[in-house]
Amino acid sequence: MKLHVFNPEHDIALASNLSNFTAPYAGRTLRSDLGFLPALWADGADAVLVDDVTLAQERFENLVRQTGMTAQTPRFVSKRSVSSIQFSRIEPWGWDMALRSQLLRMGIAEEIVPTVDEINDIRNLSHRQNSVHVLKSLQQEGTTGEAFYCQEYGKVVELSRNWGHFVLKSPWSSSGRGVRFVENELTLPLEQWIRNVLNTQGGIMVEPAYQRVMDFGMEFIVDERGKVSYQGLSLFRTSHGAYLGNLLTSEERKLQQLTPYVKPDLLEEVRNGIIEATAQLYKGHYCGPFGVDMMVVADKEKNAFLLHPCVEINLRRTMGHVALALSSRYGAESGLMLITTQNGHYDLNIEIDRYQEHHCGDGAEGIE
């Protein structure tokens, strides 16, 4: 029996690298409200760790009724009961030092939890600098994208003068957090923020700002032998860096949305390039899901659309994986999977036949 855990605060916990980490209120609420999500990909004999067993059962059964999908309600377990169950493996949203400590305190056997050194490996591989290395290996005709890792404030200033409009990203951060979009100049508050990131995380990512046309991604899984397998496309919507929702449809229809901007052959070459690059990077160090965020960019000088093939790599499960699991189970021709908020709580909603319609609303950070 495997134990699945939805810990959406993972990115923030990874940045802190603390064993005794307390997630922000929004992260704790998101984990509690959507803790049932792993039931979408868990095997029938597996268990899902949740804060409230009754709430998780109700939420999952509501989703089954809403979508009409065929699914058995899995075994939801609380923190108090996991110590009495023998698990063969733990599969969380993402591994970090805080989750390791939480599981050990619950009584989970230490032999099925990653060691401190293994968690440190995962954290180092999650550093945004690794995304830059993969990005460079994917560059070819029809692509764009560059980023620099700066360890001194003076280098940030130099790059800002070259670009005018640019983006700053802390090496470890969740979506919407640790990212600053800058126009023309570095203000005093920005300088203070940059220096704080340099002091706490050792460096900062600096990237030119691109004219974004469309967000999307590719989802993958690394098995225990280090083999990287492609899972599918993720077409998602964001607002100010925060996740809003995913398109639910077939791979063919997702590809149709991209074809006006990116040739299918280029997408295939990029996908194969990611598999090759990440297999070398992760083998022996990471086993589990990951996603690569991409975007279509408008190039005014070339009067063309270009592909940014690696905006960032999320070394964890993503909402793209959730959307793929949902699509395979409920089989609707088109729809949107949305994370909505009401009265400070989160919910997962499926809206059928909204394939083309743009959605605006509150987003959930750290889970795209």
C-alpha positions in Angstrom: 0.0 0.0 0.0 1.3 3.4 -1.0 0.5 6.6 1.0 -0.2 9.7 -1.1 0.1 13.2 0.3 -1.0 16.5 -1.1 1.4 19.2 0.3 0.9 22.3 -1.9 3.1 24.3 0.5 6.0 22.3 -0.8 7.7 25.1 -2.8 7.7 27.5 0.2 8.9 24.7 2.5 11.7 23.9 0.0 12.8 27.5 0.0 12.9 27.6 3.8 14.7 24.2 4.1 13.5 23.9 7.7 12.4 20.7 9.4 10.1 22.7 11.8 8.3 24.7 9.1 4.9 26.3 9.5 3.2 26.9 6.2 1.3 30.2 5.6 -2.4 30.1 6.4 -3.3 29.9 2.7 -1.1 26.9 2.1 -2.5 25.1 5.1 -6.1 25.8 4.0 -5.3 24.6 0.4 -3.9 21.4 1.8 -6.9 20.8 4.0 -9.5 21.7 1.4 -8.0 19.8 -1.6 -6.3 17.0 0.3 -8.4 14.4 -1.6 -6.7 15.2 -5.0 -4.3 12.2 -4.9 -7.4 9.9 -5.1 -7.4 10.8 -8.8 -4.2 8.9 -9.5 -3.9 6.6 -6.5 -4.3 2.8 -7.0 -7.4 1.2 -5.5 -5.4 -0.3 -2.6 -3.6 2.9 -1.7 -4.3 5.4 1.0 -4.5 9.2 0.9 -3.4 11.3 3.9 -5.9 14.1 4.7 -6.6 16.5 7.5 -10.3 15.7 7.6 -11.4 12.2 6.4 -15.2 13.1 6.2 -14.5 16.3 4.2 -12.2 14.5 1.8 -14.8 11.8 1.2 -17.5 14.3 0.5 -15.3 16.4 -1.8 -14.2 13.4 -3.8 -17.7 11.9 -4.1 -19.0 15.4 -5.2 -16.3 15.4 -7.9 -17.3 11.9 -9.1 -20.9 13.0 -9.3 -20.0 16.3 -11.1 -18.0 14.6 -13.8 -19.7 11.3 -14.0 -16.4 9.5 -13.9 -16.1 5.9 -12.8 -14.0 5.8 -9.6 -14.0 4.1 -6.3 -13.6 6.2 -3.2 -10.1 5.4 -1.9 -9.1 5.0 1.7 -8.6 8.4 3.3 -6.5 8.3 6.5 -5.8 10.9 9.1 -2.5 11.8 10.8 -3.6 9.9 13.9 -4.1 6.6 12.1 -1.1 6.3 9.7 1.2 4.9 12.4 -0.9 1.8 12.6 -0.7 1.1 8.8 2.3 -0.5 7.0 3.1 1.4 3.8 5.4 0.3 1.0 6.1 3.8 -0.4 5.2 7.4 0.1 4.2 9.6 -2.9 3.8 13.2 -2.0 3.1 16.3 -4.1 6.8 17.1 -3.5 9.6 16.1 -1.1 11.0 18.6 1.3 12.6 18.6 4.8 9.4 19.7 6.5 7.3 16.9 5.0 10.0 14.4 6.0 9.9 15.5 9.6 6.1 15.6 9.7 5.8 12.0 8.5 8.4 10.7 10.9 6.6 12.4 13.8 3.4 10.7 12.7 5.2 7.3 13.1 5.9 6.5 9.4 8.8 4.0 9.1 12.1 5.9 8.4 13.2 3.3 5.8 10.5 4.5 3.4 11.2 8.2 3.9 14.0 9.9 2.0 17.2 10.6 4.0 18.3 14.2 4.7 21.0 13.8 2.0 18.3 12.7 -0.5 16.1 15.6 0.4 19.1 18.0 -0.1 19.7 16.4 -3.5 16.0 17.1 -4.5 16.3 20.7 -3.2 19.5 21.3 -5.2 17.9 19.9 -8.3 14.9 22.2 -7.8 17.1 25.3 -7.9 16.1 27.4 -10.9 19.6 27.4 -12.2 19.1 23.8 -13.3 16.2 25.1 -15.5 18.7 27.4 -17.3 21.0 24.5 -18.1 18.1 22.5 -19.6 16.9 25.6 -21.5 20.3 26.0 -23.1 20.3 22.4 -24.3 16.9 22.9 -26.0 17.7 26.0 -28.0 17.2 25.6 -31.8 15.5 27.4 -34.6 12.0 28.5 -33.5 12.9 28.8 -29.9 13.9 31.6 -27.6 14.7 32.2 -23.9 17.6 33.1 -21.8 18.2 33.6 -18.0 21.1 34.4 -15.8 22.0 33.4 -12.3 23.5 36.4 -10.4 25.2 36.3 -7.1 26.0 40.0 -6.9 23.7 43.0 -6.9 26.0 44.8 -9.5 25.4 42.0 -12.0 21.6 42.5 -11.6 22.0 46.2 -12.3 24.1 45.5 -15.4 21.5 43.2 -16.9 18.6 45.5 -16.0 20.3 48.3 -18.1 20.6 46.0 -21.1 16.9 44.9 -21.1 14.8 47.6 -19.6 11.8 45.2 -18.9 12.9 42.1 -17.1 11.8 39.5 -14.5 13.5 38.6 -11.2 13.0 35.2 -9.6 14.4 33.8 -6.4 16.0 30.4 -6.9 13.4 28.6 -4.8 9.8 30.0 -4.7 6.3 29.1 -5.5 4.3 30.6 -8.4 3.4 34.2 -7.7 5.9 34.4 -4.8 9.5 35.2 -5.2 8.9 36.7 -8.7 9.1 40.4 -9.6 8.3 42.0 -12.9 10.3 45.1 -13.4 9.9 48.0 -15.9 12.8 50.3 -16.6 14.3 50.8 -13.2 15.2 49.2 -9.9 13.4 51.0 -7.1 14.6 51.1 -3.5 12.1 48.5 -2.3 13.2 46.2 -5.2 16.8 46.7 -4.3 16.1 45.7 -0.7 14.2 42.6 -1.9 17.0 41.6 -4.3 19.6 42.0 -1.6 17.5 39.9 0.8 17.2 37.1 -1.8 21.0 37.3 -2.4 21.6 37.0 1.4 19.1 34.2 2.1 19.3 32.1 -1.1 22.8 32.9 -2.4 21.7 34.3 -5.8 18.8 35.4 -8.0 17.6 34.7 -11.5 17.3 37.5 -14.0 15.4 37.1 -17.2 14.2 39.4 -20.0 10.5 40.0 -20.1 8.8 38.4 -23.0 5.5 39.2 -24.8 3.6 36.2 -23.6 1.0 34.7 -25.9 0.1 31.4 -24.3 1.1 29.4 -21.2 1.5 25.6 -21.4 3.7 22.8 -20.2 4.7 19.2 -20.5 4.4 16.7 -17.8 6.8 13.8 -17.1 7.5 11.1 -14.6 10.9 9.6 -13.6 10.8 5.9 -12.6 13.0 4.1 -10.1 15.5 3.2 -12.8 15.9 6.8 -13.9 13.8 6.5 -17.0 11.9 9.7 -17.9 8.4 9.1 -19.5 6.3 11.8 -21.1 2.7 12.0 -19.7 1.1 14.8 -21.8 0.5 18.4 -22.4 -0.8 20.9 -19.9 -2.6 24.0 -21.1 -3.2 26.3 -18.1 -4.2 29.8 -17.2 -2.5 32.1 -14.7 -3.1 35.6 -13.4 -0.1 37.6 -12.0 1.8 34.3 -11.7 -1.0 32.6 -9.7 -2.6 29.4 -11.1 -6.2 29.6 -12.2 -7.1 26.4 -14.1 -6.3 23.8 -16.7 -7.9 22.7 -19.9 -9.4 19.3 -19.8 -9.5 17.6 -23.2 -7.7 15.2 -25.5 -4.0 15.5 -26.4 -5.1 16.0 -30.0 -7.3 19.1 -29.1 -4.5 20.5 -26.9 -2.1 20.1 -29.8 -4.6 21.9 -32.1 -4.5 24.9 -29.8 -0.7 25.1 -30.0 -0.3 24.4 -33.8 -1.1 28.0 -34.9 2.0 29.0 -32.9 4.3 26.1 -32.6 5.0 23.3 -35.2 4.3 19.8 -33.9 7.8 18.7 -35.0 9.4 21.4 -32.8 7.3 20.3 -29.8 8.4 16.7 -30.4 12.0 17.7 -30.6 11.8 19.7 -27.4 10.0 16.9 -25.6 12.7 14.4 -26.6 15.4 17.0 -25.6 13.8 17.4 -22.1 13.7 13.6 -21.7 17.4 13.3 -22.6 18.5 16.3 -20.4 16.5 15.4 -17.3 17.4 11.7 -17.5 21.0 12.6 -17.1 20.2 15.2 -14.4 17.8 13.1 -12.2 19.0 9.5 -12.5 20.0 8.2 -9.1 18.8 11.4 -7.4 15.0 11.8 -8.0 12.1 9.5 -8.7 8.6 10.9 -9.3 6.7 13.4 -11.3 7.8 16.8 -12.7 6.6 19.4 -15.1 8.2 21.8 -17.5 6.5 25.2 -17.9 6.7 26.8 -21.4 5.2 29.7 -23.2 4.6 31.0 -26.7 6.3 34.3 -27.2 5.5 37.0 -29.8 8.7 38.3 -31.5 7.9 41.7 -33.1 11.3 42.0 -34.8 10.9 38.7 -36.6 7.1 39.0 -36.9 6.8 35.5 -35.6 5.8 33.3 -32.7 8.6 31.6 -30.8 8.6 28.8 -28.2 10.2 29.4 -24.8 10.8 25.7 -24.1 11.8 25.9 -20.4 10.5 28.8 -18.3 11.0 26.6 -15.2 11.0 23.0 -14.0 8.7 22.0 -11.2 10.4 19.0 -9.6 7.1 17.7 -8.1 3.6 16.9 -9.1 1.7 19.7 -10.8 -1.8 20.7 -11.6 -1.1 19.5 -15.1 -0.7 16.0 -13.7 -4.0 16.4 -12.0 -5.7 17.6 -15.2 -4.2 14.6 -17.1 -5.5 12.2 -14.4 -9.0 13.8 -14.6 -9.1 13.8 -18.4 -8.3 10.1 -18.5 -11.0 9.2 -15.9 -14.0 11.3 -16.9 -13.4 11.4 -20.7 -15.4 14.6 -21.5 -14.6 16.1 -24.8 -13.9 19.5 -23.4 -13.9 21.4 -20.1 -11.9 23.5 -17.6 -10.6 22.4 -14.2 -10.6 25.4 -12.0 -9.4 26.2 -8.5 -11.9 28.7 -7.0 -12.1 30.4 -3.6 -15.0 31.3 -1.5 -15.0 32.6 2.1 -11.3 31.9 2.4 -11.6 28.2 1.3 -10.6 26.5 -1.9 -12.5 24.1 -4.2 -11.9 22.2 -7.4 -14.6 22.8 -10.0 -15.1 21.2 -13.4 -16.9 23.3 -16.0 -17.8 21.3 -19.1 -17.9 22.9 -22.6 -15.8 25.9 -21.7 -13.0 24.9 -24.0 -12.4 28.4 -25.6 -13.7 30.7 -22.9 -11.1 32.6 -20.9 -11.5 32.4 -17.1 -10.7 35.1 -14.7 -10.7 34.7 -10.9 -8.6 34.1 -7.8 -5.7 31.7 -8.1 -4.0 29.3 -5.8 -0.3 29.8 -5.5 2.4 27.2 -5.6 0.6 24.3 -7.3 0.7 24.9 -11.1 
